[in-house]
Amino acid sequence: MLAVQPRRVFNADQLSASFGGAGGGIGLVAVGSHMDPKGVWSDVFLYLAPVVAIAFTVVMSWIFAKLEQREIRNQNEKAISTVQSEINDPDTSPERKEELRAMLKALRDERIAYRL
């Protein structure tokens, strides 16, 4: 049966997204610094840099969360199919089939509870 993993304090995915956002912001500042200092575009790039950094971090964190959710859903589906195949096996004892049916119910309840 799958167990929900608690959120880690140190999350490498979020750290990667943060570094990517910071790098994008620094890149915009660098582009803006090479433009005409009296022009409006250098200011646009300067003020746009933090927005791009935050937006990139949010988007990448969302993508990583969706990928993690997809992995959990795939593991749940694989566990359900494994339990079902063992239930359908004629060599499985009736006592074991009852245990497997309880596992199957728990896996299905988990799918519903966590919206997998």
KAQUIRA-V236668 format. One record per residue. OMEGA is omega in whole degrees, 0 to 359 (none if undefined). NEAR is the number of other C-alpha atoms within 12 Angstrom. D_FIRST is the distance of its C-alpha to the first C-alpha in Angstrom with 2 decimals. Layout:
omega=[OMEGA	OMEGA]
near=[NEAR	NEAR]
d_first=[D_FIRST	D_FIRST]
This chain:
omega=[180	175	180	181	176	180	180	177	178	181	183	180	179	178	178	179	180	178	178	178	178	178	177	178	178	178	178	177	179	178	180	181	179	178	179	184	180	181	182	184	178	177	179	180	180	182	178	184	180	179	179	180	180	180	179	179	180	181	181	177	178	179	179	179	178	177	178	178	179	179	178	179	179	178	178	180	178	178	179	181	178	180	179	180	178	176	182	179	182	181	180	182	179	178	179	178	177	177	181	178	177	177	181	178	179	179	179	177	178	179	180	184	183	178	179	none]
near=[23	24	15	19	10	8	12	10	10	10	15	16	25	25	19	21	27	25	21	24	27	24	21	26	27	23	21	27	26	18	21	24	22	17	18	14	15	12	14	14	19	21	21	22	28	27	19	23	27	23	21	28	28	23	21	26	27	24	21	25	25	17	18	21	20	16	15	19	20	18	16	25	26	17	22	31	22	20	26	28	19	20	28	25	18	23	24	18	15	12	12	17	14	15	12	18	21	18	18	27	22	19	25	28	21	22	32	26	18	24	27	13	13	18	14	22]
d_first=[0.00	3.77	6.50	9.85	12.41	15.74	18.71	20.62	24.29	25.36	24.10	25.70	25.31	27.28	29.75	30.35	30.94	33.30	35.25	35.54	36.84	39.25	40.45	41.09	43.00	45.05	45.81	47.18	49.29	50.61	51.56	53.22	55.17	56.75	58.08	61.34	61.05	63.19	61.23	58.66	55.97	55.64	54.91	52.43	50.46	50.70	49.35	46.80	45.15	43.11	42.00	40.83	39.03	37.13	36.42	35.14	32.80	31.43	31.01	29.34	26.92	26.07	25.59	23.28	21.16	21.04	20.08	17.17	16.07	16.58	14.46	11.42	12.34	12.79	9.45	7.97	10.87	10.50	7.09	8.96	12.03	10.86	9.80	13.05	15.08	14.26	15.20	18.33	19.27	22.35	21.93	18.78	20.00	20.03	18.27	15.34	15.41	15.23	12.10	10.58	12.16	10.63	7.01	8.75	10.46	7.77	6.54	10.33	11.15	9.20	11.19	14.23	14.02	13.77	16.01	14.15]
